[in-house]
Amino acid sequence: MRIGCVLVLTGLTVPSGAGALDAPADVVAFAGAARHHIGERVTLDHCHLVYANEDEITCIGLSPQDADGTVRAAGKLLIRVAAAETRGRTRALAMCAGGGLGEDCEVSVSGEVFDASRSFGLGEAQLMGLREATICWPD
């Protein structure tokens, strides 16, 4: 199953524009630069899905553990799952509706980068997200 998912996600990262990312990026590394990739299709690894609902899911990137073992959220993106992605959405709703950061909800996500700020009445580029997203579960 994982091989098939990798092949699908690899095909989704084929550049559709001059600046599209060719390889998967880590959520933490990408979150700060996301505003420079609006309209591009990207694949992000190490996305911890939390607060899943029918309309959207939050993707949290985690920083490495501090010396005392504390793990901190270091990047956040809003995920709007593609309408055809019912299986991934259903699984996220069942497993990732709460705010837990367990390994069960760590996935790769592919989608088009967009500025979600206006949906929440915020100024531009304060809340970035992926729309028409596809979730690739690790198993």
GUMARMI-429080 format. One record per atom (N, C-alpha, C, O): residue in one letter; atom name; x, y, z. Coordinates in Angstrom, 3 decimals. Each point is the difference from the previous one (the first is absolute). Example, Ala and Ser with C-alpha at 12.3 -4.5 7.8 and 13.67 -1.06 7.14 Angstrom:
<nodes>
> A/N/13.190/-5.690/7.800
> A/CA/-0.890/1.190/0.000
> A/C/0.900/1.200/0.000
> A/O/1.036/-0.019/0.665
> S/N/-1.386/1.069/-1.385
> S/CA/0.820/1.190/0.060
> S/C/-0.770/1.090/0.730
> S/O/0.509/1.108/0.169
</nodes>
This chain:
<nodes>
> M/N/0.821/-1.195/0.000
> M/CA/-0.821/1.195/0.000
> M/C/0.858/1.249/0.000
> M/O/-0.312/0.956/-0.710
> R/N/1.396/-0.937/1.494
> R/CA/0.862/1.178/0.089
> R/C/0.655/0.286/-1.343
> R/O/0.133/1.167/-0.367
> I/N/0.281/-2.183/-0.377
> I/CA/0.628/0.205/-1.302
> I/C/-0.978/0.665/-0.954
> I/O/0.363/0.941/-0.705
> G/N/-1.596/-1.421/0.676
> G/CA/-1.008/0.605/-0.856
> G/C/-0.235/1.450/0.349
> G/O/-0.180/0.834/-0.887
> C/N/0.181/-0.524/2.168
> C/CA/-0.223/1.365/0.449
> C/C/1.175/0.889/-0.410
> C/O/-0.197/1.137/-0.427
> V/N/1.408/-1.654/0.558
> V/CA/1.172/0.765/-0.406
> V/C/-0.073/0.301/-1.491
> V/O/0.304/1.117/-0.421
> L/N/-0.701/-2.091/-0.376
> L/CA/-0.104/0.236/-1.436
> L/C/-1.049/1.047/-0.317
> L/O/0.215/0.851/-0.862
> V/N/-1.346/-0.902/1.548
> V/CA/-1.040/0.999/-0.221
> V/C/0.502/1.379/0.383
> V/O/-0.154/0.952/-0.765
> L/N/0.760/-0.833/1.953
> L/CA/0.478/1.299/0.447
> L/C/1.132/0.517/-0.866
> L/O/0.096/1.206/-0.228
> T/N/0.764/-2.089/-0.259
> T/CA/1.066/0.425/-0.892
> T/C/-0.595/0.601/-1.264
> T/O/0.484/1.024/-0.483
> G/N/-1.519/-1.641/-0.053
> G/CA/-0.650/0.539/-1.194
> G/C/-0.656/1.333/0.267
> G/O/-0.084/0.837/-0.899
> L/N/-0.385/-0.619/2.120
> L/CA/-0.662/1.259/0.327
> L/C/0.972/1.153/0.149
> L/O/-0.410/1.159/-0.055
> T/N/1.701/-1.451/0.244
> T/CA/0.960/1.080/0.187
> T/C/0.653/0.423/-1.305
> T/O/0.930/0.806/0.018
> V/N/-1.383/-1.319/-1.134
> V/CA/0.527/0.431/-1.287
> V/C/-0.308/1.483/-0.156
> V/O/-1.152/0.405/0.158
> P/N/2.150/0.410/-0.465
> P/CA/-0.218/1.433/-0.061
> P/C/-1.111/0.385/-0.962
> P/O/-0.029/-0.445/-1.148
> S/N/-0.884/1.279/1.632
> S/CA/-1.056/0.505/-0.864
> S/C/0.283/1.441/-0.365
> S/O/-0.684/0.578/-0.844
> G/N/1.677/-0.002/1.467
> G/CA/0.392/1.368/-0.280
> G/C/1.494/0.113/0.187
> G/O/0.661/-0.971/0.368
> A/N/-0.135/2.133/-0.616
> A/CA/1.437/0.203/0.042
> A/C/0.588/-0.266/1.382
> A/O/1.142/-0.450/0.098
> G/N/-1.892/0.716/0.974
> G/CA/0.572/-0.129/1.325
> G/C/-0.492/-1.181/0.794
> G/O/0.244/-0.047/1.205
> A/N/-0.918/-0.908/-1.802
> A/CA/-0.548/-1.124/0.755
> A/C/1.117/-0.824/0.624
> A/O/1.072/-0.145/-0.590
> L/N/-1.317/-0.395/1.777
> L/CA/0.999/-0.813/0.681
> L/C/0.031/-1.392/-0.606
> L/O/-1.041/-0.621/-0.213
> D/N/2.251/0.136/-0.064
> D/CA/0.162/-1.301/-0.625
> D/C/0.007/-1.145/0.998
> D/O/-0.343/-1.126/-0.358
> A/N/0.727/1.388/1.600
> A/CA/0.131/-1.060/0.988
> A/C/-0.812/0.348/1.243
> A/O/-0.263/1.171/0.270
> P/N/-0.134/-2.198/0.485
> P/CA/-0.722/0.281/1.246
> P/C/0.824/0.878/0.930
> P/O/1.226/-0.108/0.046
> A/N/-1.899/0.969/0.686
> A/CA/0.651/0.878/0.967
> A/C/-0.527/-0.317/1.390
> A/O/-1.106/-0.522/0.144
> D/N/1.879/0.831/0.862
> D/CA/-0.420/-0.170/1.375
> D/C/-0.930/1.161/0.374
> D/O/0.263/1.142/-0.377
> V/N/-1.336/-1.416/1.105
> V/CA/-0.973/1.027/0.391
> V/C/0.683/1.153/0.718
> V/O/-0.267/1.161/-0.310
> V/N/1.138/-1.458/1.258
> V/CA/0.663/1.050/0.780
> V/C/0.801/0.914/-0.918
> V/O/-0.074/1.223/0.124
> A/N/0.832/-1.802/-1.037
> A/CA/0.814/0.798/-0.912
> A/C/-0.865/0.795/-0.978
> A/O/0.347/1.123/-0.364
> F/N/-1.455/-1.697/-0.056
> F/CA/-0.837/0.633/-1.010
> F/C/-0.917/1.086/0.549
> F/O/-0.260/0.984/-0.692
> A/N/-0.232/-1.137/1.908
> A/CA/-1.018/0.905/0.546
> A/C/0.417/1.465/-0.075
> A/O/-0.821/0.853/-0.339
> G/N/2.055/-0.550/0.643
> G/CA/0.470/1.385/-0.047
> G/C/0.110/0.569/-1.397
> G/O/-0.087/1.214/-0.181
> A/N/0.276/-2.065/-0.804
> A/CA/0.178/0.453/-1.382
> A/C/-1.243/-0.208/-0.853
> A/O/0.016/0.317/-1.190
> A/N/-1.084/-0.838/1.766
> A/CA/-1.194/-0.363/-0.768
> A/C/-0.562/1.164/-0.807
> A/O/-0.461/-0.198/-1.124
> R/N/0.491/1.399/1.672
> R/CA/-0.585/1.149/-0.715
> R/C/0.683/0.277/-1.327
> R/O/-0.573/0.660/-0.867
> H/N/1.799/-1.159/0.700
> H/CA/0.729/0.185/-1.259
> H/C/-0.348/-1.076/-1.027
> H/O/0.518/0.015/-1.117
> H/N/-1.387/-0.941/1.491
> H/CA/-0.352/-1.116/-0.880
> H/C/-1.500/-0.078/-0.288
> H/O/-0.501/-1.052/-0.396
> I/N/-0.210/2.151/0.591
> I/CA/-1.448/0.018/-0.250
> I/C/-0.274/-0.410/-1.449
> I/O/0.628/0.495/-0.936
> G/N/-1.582/-1.410/0.781
> G/CA/-0.372/-0.492/-1.321
> G/C/0.784/-1.217/-0.460
> G/O/-0.364/-0.624/-0.997
> E/N/1.428/0.276/1.699
> E/CA/0.801/-1.159/-0.362
> E/C/-0.521/-1.242/0.717
> E/O/-0.566/0.092/1.090
> R/N/0.761/-1.235/-1.703
> R/CA/-0.369/-1.279/0.611
> R/C/1.246/-0.555/0.676
> R/O/1.055/-0.108/-0.626
> V/N/-1.174/-0.241/1.895
> V/CA/1.134/-0.503/0.773
> V/C/-0.404/-1.259/0.762
> V/O/-1.185/-0.281/0.184
> T/N/2.181/-0.459/0.248
> T/CA/-0.197/-1.138/0.885
> T/C/0.801/0.272/1.260
> T/O/1.184/0.332/-0.063
> L/N/-1.842/-0.475/1.212
> L/CA/0.640/0.262/1.282
> L/C/0.031/-1.264/0.844
> L/O/-1.004/-0.698/0.135
> D/N/2.162/0.417/0.424
> D/CA/0.183/-1.145/0.887
> D/C/-0.071/0.452/1.460
> D/O/0.138/1.185/0.304
> H/N/-0.353/-2.140/0.581
> H/CA/-0.012/0.225/1.456
> H/C/-1.103/0.960/0.427
> H/O/0.199/0.850/0.868
> C/N/-1.350/-0.998/-1.483
> C/CA/-1.172/0.807/0.315
> C/C/-0.825/-0.742/1.053
> C/O/-0.507/-1.089/-0.270
> H/N/0.369/1.659/1.455
> H/CA/-0.814/-0.576/1.068
> H/C/-1.399/0.602/-0.106
> H/O/-0.193/1.190/0.246
> L/N/-0.774/-2.018/-0.612
> L/CA/-1.365/0.473/-0.160
> L/C/-0.681/0.119/1.365
> L/O/0.029/-0.933/0.803
> V/N/-0.643/2.096/-0.553
> V/CA/-0.745/0.240/1.238
> V/C/-1.262/0.785/-0.325
> V/O/-0.091/0.632/-1.052
> Y/N/-0.860/-0.672/1.940
> Y/CA/-1.241/0.771/-0.110
> Y/C/-0.695/-0.201/-1.350
> Y/O/-0.446/0.960/-0.628
> A/N/0.361/-2.203/0.199
> A/CA/-0.648/-0.324/-1.272
> A/C/-1.505/0.196/0.117
> A/O/-0.616/-0.427/0.976
> N/N/0.027/1.077/-1.982
> N/CA/-1.454/0.082/-0.115
> N/C/-0.365/-0.175/-1.469
> N/O/0.888/-0.177/-0.834
> E/N/-2.140/0.223/0.508
> E/CA/-0.455/-0.253/-1.380
> E/C/0.610/0.973/-1.016
> E/O/0.214/-0.368/-1.155
> D/N/0.067/1.601/1.574
> D/CA/0.460/1.019/-0.934
> D/C/1.512/0.123/-0.104
> D/O/0.532/0.257/-1.080
> E/N/0.159/-0.441/2.196
> E/CA/1.441/0.223/-0.009
> E/C/0.684/-0.724/1.149
> E/O/-0.635/-0.458/0.949
> I/N/1.944/0.374/-1.073
> I/CA/0.840/-0.669/0.990
> I/C/1.207/0.899/0.219
> I/O/0.462/0.659/-0.931
> T/N/0.044/-0.630/2.143
> T/CA/1.219/0.754/0.262
> T/C/1.188/-0.952/-0.081
> T/O/-0.028/-1.101/0.551
> C/N/1.065/1.541/-1.243
> C/CA/1.248/-0.752/-0.121
> C/C/1.039/0.713/0.856
> C/O/0.279/1.180/-0.215
> I/N/0.289/-1.880/1.174
> I/CA/1.013/0.547/0.893
> I/C/1.340/-0.654/-0.320
> I/O/0.091/-1.222/-0.121
> G/N/0.934/2.036/-0.013
> G/CA/1.370/-0.487/-0.121
> G/C/0.670/0.143/1.356
> G/O/-0.184/1.015/0.673
> L/N/0.942/-1.992/-0.267
> L/CA/0.637/0.014/1.313
> L/C/1.497/0.212/-0.113
> L/O/0.652/-0.558/-0.882
> S/N/-0.110/1.369/1.782
> S/CA/1.447/0.200/0.059
> S/C/0.627/-1.198/0.701
> S/O/-0.696/-0.747/0.688
> P/N/2.002/0.556/-0.854
> P/CA/0.656/-1.096/0.731
> P/C/-0.141/0.218/1.513
> P/O/-0.202/1.126/0.452
> Q/N/0.307/-2.188/0.306
> Q/CA/-0.116/0.092/1.454
> Q/C/1.085/0.891/0.582
> Q/O/1.152/-0.032/-0.431
> D/N/-1.550/0.838/1.435
> D/CA/0.970/0.786/0.757
> D/C/0.800/-0.954/0.882
> D/O/-0.326/-1.184/0.089
> A/N/1.361/1.688/0.556
> A/CA/0.829/-0.819/0.888
> A/C/-0.830/-0.638/1.107
> A/O/0.314/-1.099/0.458
> D/N/-1.378/1.786/-0.025
> D/CA/-0.842/-0.546/1.071
> D/C/-1.104/-0.916/-0.526
> D/O/-0.835/-0.463/0.777
> G/N/0.818/0.193/-2.092
> G/CA/-0.978/-0.908/-0.589
> G/C/-1.273/0.668/-0.496
> G/O/-0.901/-0.676/-0.495
> T/N/0.817/1.993/0.621
> T/CA/-1.187/0.733/-0.449
> T/C/-0.019/0.103/-1.521
> T/O/1.008/0.337/-0.622
> V/N/-2.166/-0.630/0.028
> V/CA/-0.184/0.142/-1.441
> V/C/-0.937/1.180/-0.213
> V/O/-1.030/0.103/0.666
> R/N/1.376/0.782/-1.584
> R/CA/-0.804/1.196/-0.233
> R/C/-0.527/0.034/-1.435
> R/O/0.647/-0.470/-0.936
> A/N/-1.840/1.040/0.798
> A/CA/-0.548/0.227/-1.338
> A/C/0.814/1.113/-0.646
> A/O/0.176/1.064/0.593
> A/N/0.319/-1.301/-1.801
> A/CA/0.864/0.974/-0.651
> A/C/-0.551/0.463/-1.344
> A/O/0.621/0.829/-0.665
> G/N/-1.743/-1.336/0.267
> G/CA/-0.610/0.409/-1.251
> G/C/-1.427/-0.496/-0.044
> G/O/-0.304/-1.073/0.519
> K/N/-0.583/1.851/-1.140
> K/CA/-1.406/-0.385/-0.054
> K/C/-0.570/0.411/-1.355
> K/O/0.241/1.106/-0.484
> L/N/-0.995/-2.014/-0.112
> L/CA/-0.681/0.253/-1.272
> L/C/-1.422/-0.522/0.091
> L/O/-0.269/-0.969/0.710
> L/N/-0.622/1.599/-1.417
> L/CA/-1.381/-0.451/-0.088
> L/C/-0.108/-0.931/-1.205
> L/O/0.489/0.325/-1.082
> I/N/-1.118/-1.466/1.263
> I/CA/-0.147/-0.970/-1.082
> I/C/-1.475/-0.088/-0.378
> I/O/-0.852/-0.278/0.844
> R/N/0.562/0.516/-2.109
> R/CA/-1.346/-0.194/-0.529
> R/C/0.082/-1.169/-0.979
> R/O/0.538/0.119/-1.101
> V/N/-1.080/-1.231/1.530
> V/CA/0.115/-1.251/-0.735
> V/C/-0.871/0.049/-1.256
> V/O/-1.110/0.530/0.023
> A/N/1.623/-1.084/-1.109
> A/CA/-0.729/-0.069/-1.271
> A/C/-1.300/-0.770/0.193
> A/O/-0.051/-0.952/0.779
> A/N/-0.991/1.358/-1.482
> A/CA/-1.317/-0.646/0.114
> A/C/0.075/-1.497/-0.290
> A/O/-0.715/-0.785/0.623
> A/N/1.566/0.386/-1.555
> A/CA/0.124/-1.405/-0.379
> A/C/0.796/-0.816/1.022
> A/O/0.030/-1.228/-0.084
> E/N/0.595/1.874/1.017
> E/CA/0.859/-0.659/0.982
> E/C/-0.818/-0.431/1.219
> E/O/0.343/0.357/1.127
> T/N/-1.400/-1.105/-1.334
> T/CA/-0.899/-0.376/1.099
> T/C/0.642/-0.968/0.981
> T/O/-0.240/0.098/1.204
> R/N/1.042/-1.024/-1.688
> R/CA/0.621/-0.980/0.885
> R/C/0.966/0.659/0.984
> R/O/-0.018/-0.298/1.194
> G/N/0.859/1.195/-1.706
> G/CA/0.951/0.704/0.865
> G/C/-0.707/0.900/0.994
> G/O/0.404/0.075/1.161
> R/N/-1.457/0.614/-1.599
> R/CA/-0.764/0.880/0.884
> R/C/-0.684/-0.825/1.101
> R/O/0.036/0.381/1.170
> T/N/-0.646/-1.492/-1.535
> T/CA/-0.690/-0.852/0.970
> T/C/0.971/-0.507/1.057
> T/O/-0.318/-0.001/1.189
> R/N/1.481/-0.422/-1.612
> R/CA/0.996/-0.504/0.946
> R/C/0.487/1.128/0.917
> R/O/0.168/-0.210/1.201
> A/N/0.056/1.398/-1.759
> A/CA/0.430/1.138/0.813
> A/C/-1.067/0.363/1.025
> A/O/0.324/0.293/1.151
> L/N/-1.583/-0.308/-1.552
> L/CA/-1.094/0.305/0.929
> L/C/-0.060/-1.018/1.139
> L/O/-0.251/0.363/1.149
> A/N/0.480/-1.626/-1.466
> A/CA/-0.070/-1.057/1.005
> A/C/1.186/0.019/0.955
> A/O/-0.151/-0.299/1.184
> M/N/1.317/0.645/-1.686
> M/CA/1.220/-0.136/0.802
> M/C/0.584/1.317/0.500
> M/O/0.716/0.013/1.001
> C/N/-1.008/1.095/-1.680
> C/CA/0.751/1.235/0.244
> C/C/-0.886/1.199/0.324
> C/O/0.395/1.138/-0.254
> A/N/-1.569/-1.367/0.803
> A/CA/-0.922/1.097/0.289
> A/C/0.472/0.840/1.183
> A/O/-0.317/1.187/0.076
> G/N/1.061/-1.777/0.837
> G/CA/0.485/0.725/1.173
> G/C/1.323/0.688/-0.259
> G/O/0.440/0.110/-1.144
> G/N/0.179/0.341/2.186
> G/CA/1.256/0.735/-0.118
> G/C/1.237/-0.811/0.309
> G/O/1.085/0.566/0.136
> G/N/-1.218/-1.895/-0.020
> G/CA/1.152/-0.847/0.294
> G/C/0.994/-0.034/-1.145
> G/O/-0.388/0.059/-1.167
> L/N/1.652/-0.152/1.490
> L/CA/1.056/-0.004/-1.017
> L/C/0.670/-1.365/-0.111
> L/O/1.211/-0.087/-0.200
> G/N/-1.988/-0.964/0.327
> G/CA/0.538/-1.359/-0.090
> G/C/0.435/-0.361/-1.399
> G/O/-0.346/0.674/-0.970
> E/N/1.110/-1.750/0.877
> E/CA/0.528/-0.458/-1.284
> E/C/-1.082/-0.517/-0.937
> E/O/0.207/-0.043/-1.213
> D/N/-1.360/-0.350/1.753
> D/CA/-1.081/-0.532/-0.839
> D/C/-0.492/1.008/-1.024
> D/O/-0.532/-0.386/-1.042
> C/N/0.701/1.667/1.323
> C/CA/-0.507/1.045/-0.899
> C/C/1.121/0.751/-0.700
> C/O/-0.216/1.107/-0.492
> E/N/1.418/-1.692/0.439
> E/CA/1.104/0.614/-0.741
> E/C/-0.038/-0.520/-1.432
> E/O/0.119/-1.203/-0.233
> V/N/-0.283/2.109/-0.724
> V/CA/-0.221/-0.367/-1.395
> V/C/0.808/0.902/-0.928
> V/O/0.676/0.933/0.434
> S/N/-0.769/-1.239/-1.710
> S/CA/0.454/0.898/-1.060
> S/C/-1.261/0.551/-0.655
> S/O/-0.994/-0.712/-0.143
> V/N/1.036/1.968/-0.249
> V/CA/-1.149/0.646/-0.619
> V/C/0.469/0.725/-1.256
> V/O/1.040/0.657/-0.006
> S/N/-1.832/-0.793/-1.055
> S/CA/0.299/0.686/-1.250
> S/C/-1.187/0.895/-0.341
> S/O/-1.151/-0.420/0.113
> G/N/1.431/1.652/-0.531
> G/CA/-1.078/0.905/-0.374
> G/C/0.545/1.303/-0.549
> G/O/1.212/0.203/-0.081
> E/N/-2.135/0.684/-0.296
> E/CA/0.358/1.308/-0.546
> E/C/0.073/1.018/1.131
> E/O/-0.937/0.128/0.787
> V/N/2.038/0.589/-0.707
> V/CA/0.208/0.998/1.043
> V/C/-0.940/1.179/-0.232
> V/O/-0.121/0.508/-1.115
> F/N/-0.552/-0.078/2.207
> F/CA/-0.853/1.179/-0.100
> F/C/0.042/0.782/1.305
> F/O/0.376/-0.531/1.045
> D/N/-0.765/1.793/-1.118
> D/CA/-0.065/0.868/1.168
> D/C/-1.394/-0.124/0.590
> D/O/-0.970/0.487/-0.582
> A/N/0.865/-1.137/1.736
> A/CA/-1.290/-0.243/0.645
> A/C/-0.413/1.149/0.921
> A/O/-1.060/-0.071/0.621
> S/N/1.850/1.100/-0.521
> S/CA/-0.233/1.089/0.946
> S/C/-1.355/0.667/-0.171
> S/O/-0.682/0.273/0.988
> R/N/0.290/-0.011/-2.205
> R/CA/-1.254/0.723/-0.245
> R/C/-1.212/-0.784/0.487
> R/O/-1.007/0.595/0.380
> S/N/1.091/-1.921/-0.387
> S/CA/-1.096/-0.840/0.509
> S/C/-0.285/0.284/1.470
> S/O/-1.104/-0.242/0.487
> F/N/2.103/0.754/0.207
> F/CA/-0.116/0.243/1.437
> F/C/0.031/1.489/0.333
> F/O/0.107/0.367/1.169
> G/N/-0.200/0.486/-2.173
> G/CA/0.005/1.439/0.224
> G/C/1.354/0.554/0.406
> G/O/0.077/1.052/0.634
> L/N/0.987/-1.749/-0.992
> L/CA/1.358/0.429/0.324
> L/C/0.621/0.706/-1.195
> L/O/-0.508/-0.095/-1.117
> G/N/1.602/0.801/1.352
> G/CA/0.758/0.590/-1.093
> G/C/0.654/-1.090/-0.825
> G/O/-0.029/-1.171/0.376
> E/N/0.605/1.545/-1.477
> E/CA/0.602/-0.983/-0.914
> E/C/1.190/-0.722/0.619
> E/O/0.721/0.550/0.833
> A/N/-0.535/-1.787/-1.259
> A/CA/1.160/-0.849/0.310
> A/C/0.257/-0.194/1.489
> A/O/1.153/-0.137/0.408
> Q/N/-2.202/0.123/0.415
> Q/CA/0.172/-0.329/1.414
> Q/C/-0.347/-1.452/0.270
> Q/O/0.504/-0.597/0.952
> L/N/-1.366/0.026/-1.789
> L/CA/-0.384/-1.399/0.144
> L/C/0.006/-0.631/-1.386
> L/O/-0.860/0.275/-0.836
> M/N/1.841/-1.114/0.624
> M/CA/0.145/-0.645/-1.303
> M/C/-0.605/-1.398/0.056
> M/O/-0.178/-0.568/1.078
> G/N/-0.133/0.024/-2.242
> G/CA/-0.571/-1.326/-0.035
> G/C/0.219/-0.705/-1.325
> G/O/0.594/0.546/-0.930
> L/N/-1.093/-1.776/0.869
> L/CA/-0.010/-0.787/-1.225
> L/C/-1.451/-0.306/-0.318
> L/O/-0.740/-0.464/0.868
> R/N/0.326/0.715/-2.095
> R/CA/-1.367/-0.344/-0.401
> R/C/0.060/-1.105/-1.040
> R/O/1.043/-0.272/-0.595
> E/N/-2.209/-0.364/0.392
> E/CA/-0.065/-1.160/-0.892
> E/C/1.070/-1.017/0.393
> E/O/0.675/-0.584/-0.847
> A/N/-0.546/0.394/2.152
> A/CA/1.076/-0.825/0.544
> A/C/-0.334/-1.488/-0.011
> A/O/-1.160/-0.409/0.059
> T/N/2.224/-0.375/-0.138
> T/CA/-0.059/-1.453/0.086
> T/C/0.885/-0.427/1.170
> T/O/1.123/0.481/0.153
> I/N/-1.642/-1.382/0.662
> I/CA/0.740/-0.479/1.167
> I/C/0.595/-1.363/-0.325
> I/O/-0.691/-0.875/-0.522
> C/N/1.970/0.694/0.829
> C/CA/0.664/-1.284/-0.186
> C/C/0.358/-0.542/1.385
> C/O/0.909/0.502/0.661
> W/N/-1.638/-1.535/-0.237
> W/CA/0.232/-0.612/1.300
> W/C/1.217/-0.922/-0.072
> W/O/0.273/-0.559/-1.062
> P/N/0.462/0.384/2.155
> P/CA/1.245/-0.765/-0.050
> P/C/-0.133/-1.505/-0.177
> P/O/1.008/-0.672/-0.221
> D/N/-2.206/0.119/0.310
> D/CA/-0.104/-1.457/-0.110
> D/C/-0.611/-0.438/-1.301
> D/O/-0.153/-1.198/-0.238
</nodes>
